[in-house]
Amino acid sequence: MAQIISISQAKQKLLELARRNEELGESFIIIKDTRPVSALLPFGEYESLLETLDILETEPNILSKLKKVQAEMVRGKYRIWKNRKK
């Protein structure tokens, strides 16, 4: 869960926040006058969000397709493969 920090605190502690963000994977919501204005999150999470948005924008009906597959998995139509060495 993201920690909430004021913009003035973020300004004073930017290097520390960046280190915690990179090394510990911590996220921060930066607020100004009690309203959120920015978010500091690990770069991998940011890239993942962009990829997800790209898929949602470019793949027609992706949500309905995912729901269909999920329902089929519940009915046992698909099996989850585990890495096994024979």
VMD Tcl script that builds the backbone (N, CA, C; Angstrom):
set m [mol new atoms 258]
animate dup $m
set s [atomselect $m all]
$s set {name element resname resid chain x y z} {
  {N N MET 1 A 0.845 -1.185 0.000}
  {CA C MET 1 A 0.000 0.000 0.000}
  {C C MET 1 A 0.883 1.238 0.000}
  {N N ALA 2 A 0.520 2.196 -0.780}
  {CA C ALA 2 A 1.298 3.427 -0.908}
  {C C ALA 2 A 1.198 4.258 0.366}
  {N N GLN 3 A 2.300 4.876 0.697}
  {CA C GLN 3 A 2.338 5.784 1.829}
  {C C GLN 3 A 1.999 7.185 1.346}
  {N N ILE 4 A 1.286 7.935 2.163}
  {CA C ILE 4 A 0.898 9.295 1.800}
  {C C ILE 4 A 1.909 10.259 2.404}
  {N N ILE 5 A 2.375 11.194 1.576}
  {CA C ILE 5 A 3.374 12.161 2.019}
  {C C ILE 5 A 3.054 13.509 1.393}
  {N N SER 6 A 3.256 14.577 2.158}
  {CA C SER 6 A 2.981 15.910 1.622}
  {C C SER 6 A 4.042 16.286 0.590}
  {N N ILE 7 A 3.697 17.211 -0.266}
  {CA C ILE 7 A 4.629 17.630 -1.309}
  {C C ILE 7 A 5.869 18.284 -0.703}
  {N N SER 8 A 5.700 18.995 0.408}
  {CA C SER 8 A 6.868 19.621 1.042}
  {C C SER 8 A 7.787 18.561 1.644}
  {N N GLN 9 A 7.225 17.514 2.237}
  {CA C GLN 9 A 8.046 16.413 2.752}
  {C C GLN 9 A 8.748 15.688 1.606}
  {N N ALA 10 A 8.034 15.488 0.510}
  {CA C ALA 10 A 8.621 14.809 -0.645}
  {C C ALA 10 A 9.799 15.605 -1.199}
  {N N LYS 11 A 9.647 16.900 -1.222}
  {CA C LYS 11 A 10.726 17.766 -1.715}
  {C C LYS 11 A 11.966 17.614 -0.837}
  {N N GLN 12 A 11.775 17.599 0.461}
  {CA C GLN 12 A 12.901 17.498 1.393}
  {C C GLN 12 A 13.555 16.124 1.360}
  {N N LYS 13 A 12.763 15.079 1.088}
  {CA C LYS 13 A 13.254 13.706 1.205}
  {C C LYS 13 A 13.310 12.968 -0.122}
  {N N LEU 14 A 13.389 13.681 -1.226}
  {CA C LEU 14 A 13.290 13.036 -2.530}
  {C C LEU 14 A 14.321 11.927 -2.724}
  {N N LEU 15 A 15.565 12.151 -2.368}
  {CA C LEU 15 A 16.590 11.115 -2.550}
  {C C LEU 15 A 16.283 9.875 -1.710}
  {N N GLU 16 A 15.844 10.085 -0.482}
  {CA C GLU 16 A 15.486 8.947 0.376}
  {C C GLU 16 A 14.283 8.196 -0.189}
  {N N LEU 17 A 13.279 8.935 -0.648}
  {CA C LEU 17 A 12.088 8.300 -1.218}
  {C C LEU 17 A 12.448 7.504 -2.468}
  {N N ALA 18 A 13.316 8.074 -3.310}
  {CA C ALA 18 A 13.739 7.376 -4.529}
  {C C ALA 18 A 14.495 6.094 -4.177}
  {N N ARG 19 A 15.344 6.146 -3.158}
  {CA C ARG 19 A 16.077 4.947 -2.736}
  {C C ARG 19 A 15.112 3.886 -2.217}
  {N N ARG 20 A 14.169 4.289 -1.347}
  {CA C ARG 20 A 13.196 3.329 -0.817}
  {C C ARG 20 A 12.328 2.763 -1.927}
  {N N ASN 21 A 12.016 3.612 -2.886}
  {CA C ASN 21 A 11.220 3.198 -4.033}
  {C C ASN 21 A 11.952 2.134 -4.838}
  {N N GLU 22 A 13.214 2.377 -5.130}
  {CA C GLU 22 A 14.001 1.459 -5.952}
  {C C GLU 22 A 14.395 0.198 -5.190}
  {N N GLU 23 A 14.908 0.353 -3.984}
  {CA C GLU 23 A 15.454 -0.792 -3.246}
  {C C GLU 23 A 14.396 -1.617 -2.530}
  {N N LEU 24 A 13.377 -0.966 -2.012}
  {CA C LEU 24 A 12.373 -1.675 -1.215}
  {C C LEU 24 A 11.036 -1.822 -1.929}
  {N N GLY 25 A 10.891 -1.187 -3.087}
  {CA C GLY 25 A 9.639 -1.285 -3.837}
  {C C GLY 25 A 8.495 -0.499 -3.226}
  {N N GLU 26 A 8.811 0.470 -2.375}
  {CA C GLU 26 A 7.758 1.262 -1.730}
  {C C GLU 26 A 7.190 2.287 -2.704}
  {N N SER 27 A 5.901 2.564 -2.554}
  {CA C SER 27 A 5.217 3.563 -3.369}
  {C C SER 27 A 4.730 4.694 -2.476}
  {N N PHE 28 A 4.615 5.871 -3.068}
  {CA C PHE 28 A 4.207 7.040 -2.304}
  {C C PHE 28 A 3.176 7.843 -3.090}
  {N N ILE 29 A 2.169 8.327 -2.387}
  {CA C ILE 29 A 1.201 9.255 -2.958}
  {C C ILE 29 A 1.557 10.620 -2.390}
  {N N ILE 30 A 1.788 11.566 -3.276}
  {CA C ILE 30 A 2.191 12.902 -2.864}
  {C C ILE 30 A 0.967 13.812 -2.900}
  {N N ILE 31 A 0.708 14.482 -1.767}
  {CA C ILE 31 A -0.485 15.323 -1.672}
  {C C ILE 31 A -0.094 16.794 -1.507}
  {N N LYS 32 A -0.973 17.644 -1.985}
  {CA C LYS 32 A -0.835 19.089 -1.813}
  {C C LYS 32 A -2.199 19.610 -1.385}
  {N N ASP 33 A -2.218 20.255 -0.246}
  {CA C ASP 33 A -3.486 20.767 0.301}
  {C C ASP 33 A -4.533 19.659 0.390}
  {N N THR 34 A -4.144 18.529 0.899}
  {CA C THR 34 A -4.980 17.340 1.162}
  {C C THR 34 A -5.470 16.593 -0.081}
  {N N ARG 35 A -5.046 17.008 -1.271}
  {CA C ARG 35 A -5.478 16.262 -2.458}
  {C C ARG 35 A -4.265 15.640 -3.157}
  {N N PRO 36 A -4.423 14.432 -3.673}
  {CA C PRO 36 A -3.314 13.769 -4.365}
  {C C PRO 36 A -2.937 14.507 -5.641}
  {N N VAL 37 A -1.632 14.709 -5.843}
  {CA C VAL 37 A -1.165 15.392 -7.043}
  {C C VAL 37 A -0.173 14.551 -7.843}
  {N N SER 38 A 0.412 13.537 -7.204}
  {CA C SER 38 A 1.413 12.741 -7.907}
  {C C SER 38 A 1.586 11.406 -7.186}
  {N N ALA 39 A 2.221 10.477 -7.887}
  {CA C ALA 39 A 2.544 9.188 -7.290}
  {C C ALA 39 A 3.971 8.822 -7.662}
  {N N LEU 40 A 4.672 8.259 -6.716}
  {CA C LEU 40 A 6.033 7.772 -6.936}
  {C C LEU 40 A 5.969 6.265 -6.765}
  {N N LEU 41 A 6.203 5.529 -7.846}
  {CA C LEU 41 A 6.130 4.084 -7.765}
  {C C LEU 41 A 7.331 3.470 -8.460}
  {N N PRO 42 A 7.653 2.220 -8.110}
  {CA C PRO 42 A 8.791 1.559 -8.754}
  {C C PRO 42 A 8.614 1.551 -10.272}
  {N N PHE 43 A 9.736 1.725 -10.983}
  {CA C PHE 43 A 9.674 1.843 -12.437}
  {C C PHE 43 A 9.057 0.605 -13.093}
  {N N GLY 44 A 9.327 -0.579 -12.543}
  {CA C GLY 44 A 8.739 -1.803 -13.085}
  {C C GLY 44 A 7.220 -1.780 -13.023}
  {N N GLU 45 A 6.675 -1.247 -11.925}
  {CA C GLU 45 A 5.220 -1.125 -11.801}
  {C C GLU 45 A 4.678 -0.148 -12.837}
  {N N TYR 46 A 5.391 0.946 -13.033}
  {CA C TYR 46 A 4.995 1.943 -14.022}
  {C C TYR 46 A 4.945 1.328 -15.420}
  {N N GLU 47 A 6.001 0.593 -15.780}
  {CA C GLU 47 A 6.032 -0.064 -17.092}
  {C C GLU 47 A 4.894 -1.064 -17.232}
  {N N SER 48 A 4.636 -1.807 -16.166}
  {CA C SER 48 A 3.556 -2.796 -16.191}
  {C C SER 48 A 2.201 -2.123 -16.407}
  {N N LEU 49 A 1.985 -0.996 -15.743}
  {CA C LEU 49 A 0.734 -0.260 -15.935}
  {C C LEU 49 A 0.579 0.220 -17.376}
  {N N LEU 50 A 1.672 0.728 -17.950}
  {CA C LEU 50 A 1.611 1.182 -19.341}
  {C C LEU 50 A 1.301 0.027 -20.291}
  {N N GLU 51 A 1.922 -1.129 -20.060}
  {CA C GLU 51 A 1.653 -2.296 -20.909}
  {C C GLU 51 A 0.205 -2.734 -20.788}
  {N N THR 52 A -0.314 -2.739 -19.557}
  {CA C THR 52 A -1.707 -3.124 -19.335}
  {C C THR 52 A -2.644 -2.165 -20.052}
  {N N LEU 53 A -2.387 -0.872 -19.934}
  {CA C LEU 53 A -3.216 0.116 -20.626}
  {C C LEU 53 A -3.155 -0.068 -22.138}
  {N N ASP 54 A -1.976 -0.366 -22.647}
  {CA C ASP 54 A -1.822 -0.592 -24.082}
  {C C ASP 54 A -2.655 -1.785 -24.542}
  {N N ILE 55 A -2.621 -2.858 -23.766}
  {CA C ILE 55 A -3.412 -4.050 -24.106}
  {C C ILE 55 A -4.894 -3.727 -24.070}
  {N N LEU 56 A -5.329 -3.013 -23.033}
  {CA C LEU 56 A -6.746 -2.666 -22.920}
  {C C LEU 56 A -7.203 -1.776 -24.080}
  {N N GLU 57 A -6.304 -0.922 -24.570}
  {CA C GLU 57 A -6.662 -0.017 -25.666}
  {C C GLU 57 A -6.634 -0.699 -27.034}
  {N N THR 58 A -5.753 -1.673 -27.205}
  {CA C THR 58 A -5.560 -2.243 -28.537}
  {C C THR 58 A -6.244 -3.589 -28.764}
  {N N GLU 59 A -6.601 -4.287 -27.717}
  {CA C GLU 59 A -7.223 -5.607 -27.854}
  {C C GLU 59 A -8.734 -5.479 -27.671}
  {N N PRO 60 A -9.483 -5.647 -28.737}
  {CA C PRO 60 A -10.938 -5.517 -28.618}
  {C C PRO 60 A -11.528 -6.571 -27.685}
  {N N ASN 61 A -12.415 -6.156 -26.840}
  {CA C ASN 61 A -13.164 -7.041 -25.943}
  {C C ASN 61 A -12.270 -7.875 -25.018}
  {N N ILE 62 A -11.119 -7.353 -24.618}
  {CA C ILE 62 A -10.192 -8.142 -23.801}
  {C C ILE 62 A -10.815 -8.541 -22.460}
  {N N LEU 63 A -11.571 -7.649 -21.852}
  {CA C LEU 63 A -12.149 -7.982 -20.550}
  {C C LEU 63 A -13.159 -9.119 -20.655}
  {N N SER 64 A -13.987 -9.103 -21.686}
  {CA C SER 64 A -14.946 -10.194 -21.844}
  {C C SER 64 A -14.229 -11.500 -22.167}
  {N N LYS 65 A -13.149 -11.436 -22.936}
  {CA C LYS 65 A -12.370 -12.638 -23.236}
  {C C LYS 65 A -11.740 -13.212 -21.970}
  {N N LEU 66 A -11.199 -12.344 -21.120}
  {CA C LEU 66 A -10.583 -12.809 -19.873}
  {C C LEU 66 A -11.625 -13.443 -18.948}
  {N N LYS 67 A -12.806 -12.829 -18.876}
  {CA C LYS 67 A -13.872 -13.384 -18.039}
  {C C LYS 67 A -14.310 -14.759 -18.553}
  {N N LYS 68 A -14.378 -14.907 -19.864}
  {CA C LYS 68 A -14.765 -16.190 -20.462}
  {C C LYS 68 A -13.747 -17.272 -20.101}
  {N N VAL 69 A -12.459 -16.965 -20.249}
  {CA C VAL 69 A -11.415 -17.936 -19.924}
  {C C VAL 69 A -11.444 -18.272 -18.440}
  {N N GLN 70 A -11.652 -17.259 -17.603}
  {CA C GLN 70 A -11.716 -17.507 -16.164}
  {C C GLN 70 A -12.870 -18.457 -15.829}
  {N N ALA 71 A -14.023 -18.252 -16.436}
  {CA C ALA 71 A -15.171 -19.134 -16.201}
  {C C ALA 71 A -14.872 -20.549 -16.679}
  {N N GLU 72 A -14.184 -20.674 -17.808}
  {CA C GLU 72 A -13.821 -21.995 -18.322}
  {C C GLU 72 A -12.826 -22.690 -17.392}
  {N N MET 73 A -11.932 -21.935 -16.796}
  {CA C MET 73 A -10.982 -22.521 -15.851}
  {C C MET 73 A -11.707 -23.048 -14.618}
  {N N VAL 74 A -12.691 -22.293 -14.149}
  {CA C VAL 74 A -13.472 -22.724 -12.983}
  {C C VAL 74 A -14.197 -24.027 -13.286}
  {N N ARG 75 A -14.680 -24.172 -14.520}
  {CA C ARG 75 A -15.383 -25.396 -14.915}
  {C C ARG 75 A -14.422 -26.549 -15.184}
  {N N GLY 76 A -13.122 -26.295 -15.098}
  {CA C GLY 76 A -12.143 -27.358 -15.286}
  {C C GLY 76 A -11.746 -27.597 -16.721}
  {N N LYS 77 A -12.088 -26.699 -17.611}
  {CA C LYS 77 A -11.759 -26.885 -19.018}
  {C C LYS 77 A -10.249 -26.771 -19.258}
  {N N TYR 78 A -9.579 -25.967 -18.450}
  {CA C TYR 78 A -8.136 -25.791 -18.585}
  {C C TYR 78 A -7.448 -26.265 -17.315}
  {N N ARG 79 A -6.228 -26.694 -17.458}
  {CA C ARG 79 A -5.427 -27.068 -16.303}
  {C C ARG 79 A -4.254 -26.103 -16.196}
  {N N ILE 80 A -3.844 -25.835 -15.001}
  {CA C ILE 80 A -2.678 -25.011 -14.782}
  {C C ILE 80 A -1.466 -25.924 -14.768}
  {N N TRP 81 A -0.527 -25.670 -15.665}
  {CA C TRP 81 A 0.655 -26.497 -15.782}
  {C C TRP 81 A 1.681 -26.090 -14.748}
  {N N LYS 82 A 2.289 -27.062 -14.120}
  {CA C LYS 82 A 3.378 -26.825 -13.187}
  {C C LYS 82 A 4.653 -27.320 -13.818}
  {N N ASN 83 A 5.732 -26.643 -13.512}
  {CA C ASN 83 A 7.024 -27.069 -14.039}
  {C C ASN 83 A 7.433 -28.371 -13.371}
  {N N ARG 84 A 7.492 -29.406 -14.169}
  {CA C ARG 84 A 7.862 -30.718 -13.658}
  {C C ARG 84 A 8.953 -31.308 -14.516}
  {N N LYS 85 A 9.925 -31.877 -13.860}
  {CA C LYS 85 A 10.982 -32.581 -14.599}
  {C C LYS 85 A 10.668 -34.064 -14.537}
  {N N LYS 86 A 10.745 -34.675 -15.703}
  {CA C LYS 86 A 10.440 -36.119 -15.764}
  {C C LYS 86 A 11.707 -36.919 -15.819}
}
mol reanalyze $m
mol bondsrecalc $m
mol representation Tube
mol addrep $m
